[in-house]
Amino acid sequence: MASLSKRAGDAEECNNRSNKRVRIFDHGFDYDGGEKHIAAVILARGGSKGIPLKNIKLLAGVPLIAWVLRAARDSQVFHSIWVSTDHDEIERVAKNWGAQVHRRSPEVSKDTSTSLETLQEFSRMNPEVDIICNIQATSPCLHPDHLIEAVEMMTKHGYDSVFSVVRRYHFRWKETKEEEATEPLNLNPSCRPRRQDWDGELCENGSFYFATKDLINKGLLQGGKVTYFEMLPENSVDIDVDIDWPVAEQRVLRFGYFGKDNLGKLRMLLCNVSGCLTDGQVYLSSTGEEMFSFNTIDLTAINMLKNKKIEVILILSSDDPVSDAFAEKLYEKTGCKVKHLKEDKQVELERLLKEKRLKWKNVAFMGNDVPDVDCLNLAGLSAVPFDVPIVVLNAAKYQCQRAAGHGALKEFVEHLMKKGAMFKEEPWLIPGQGAKPSY
């Protein structure tokens, strides 16, 4: 059956469609007068054979499973989001990222257990659920728009099942036994088509499967009135297949979903001194003098940004233990302005941005504590050092693997460079792409 979903057109058309979908879902799911409970279920068994605990292994600074949890959360189309697991550590990570946990039984936690058996158990234990979306934990380039459009197919257009596909252009041949001749499966060797003369084939990419509860209880993920949702190849990353972790990480850095706010051309980095640049500890000399330490590799990272004409401002809060003398020394070492905040952090920083004629999307922010949560959410790209409070971690778009005072800032700067943040152009800087914004 032909899909209602078309491959991506030009950027303007995509933006218009996205805006339209958001307006639809701002008013809920009630298309036909009867709201249905739609649940997202991510299956994450602890016994991965290829990569141990693959589902929570850090990919570009974020647990693998968190990439799809973030996309599901920000789509705002699910009444509940679940992770189905048999492992304590996966359960902990899932809860940290805001998911509910279906603790699966031993009967569906075996190496021979199927996804469908686990979904059937989930369905029995959650009778209020009407539609289940099985999202694959190993598809980190999933975006909220993919889920929004698929839900619309289920609720507005009356499909019983929708699954994701990618278009491939591979010529396939039949496997043969020894001494048997092989045969083509999807081409005529005497008339091999050019790519532009062939529509290719639709292949499941495994990112997600929507199905009604009735279908799942009958032992089907696809059935009834069924259609597909076509995803672009760059979004069809599957870590089960692409086990080269560094390659997968590069794909995610370019095509992954980092949160609701997109980073524009980077103009400024804001970074806490205590707990980001330093490890937050106060050292006492034999004479009773208070001392603080920072890592020279972080100073190197600051210079890297300054060489790119990116302004770096270091932040001191009103309750920060760092002394004025240390702040002066820090200015001498880095050449960066050290700003002492006296009021609410968000209020003061927004005043600063207004003075600089900047918007949050042009700012990278590194924080580490609860008062930083709003700024972490607002910034175009935000990061936290390793081992911060859960509520702070959930607000950040990137979690450093290094600790504060031990290279976390340098890691964040390298992440910014991998994303090409300082080389992006604003639409008003590109000829023919609109007028310069007013402030």
Secondary structure, 3 states (H helix, E strand, C coil): CCCCCCCCCCHHHHHHHHHHHHHHHHCCCCCCCCCCCEEEEEECCCCCCCCCCHHHCEECCEEHHHHHHHHHHHHCCCCEEEEEECCHHHHHHHHHCCCEEEECCHHHCCCCCCHHHHHHHHHHHCCCCCEEEEEECCCCCCCHHHHHHHHHHHHCCCCCEEEEEEEECCCCECCCCCCCCCCECCCCHHHCCCHHHCCCEEEEEEEEEEEEHHHHHCCCCCCCCEEEEEECHHHCCCCCCCCCHHHHHHHHHHHCCCCCCCCCCCCEEEEECECCCECCCCEECCCCCEECCECHHHHHHHHHHHHCCCEEEEEECCCCCCCHHHHHHHHHHHCCEEEECCCCHHHHHHHHHHHHCCCHHHEEEECCCHHHHHHHHHCCEEEECCCCCHHHHHHCCEECCCCCCCCHHHHHHHHHHHCCHHHCCCHHHCCCCCCCCCC
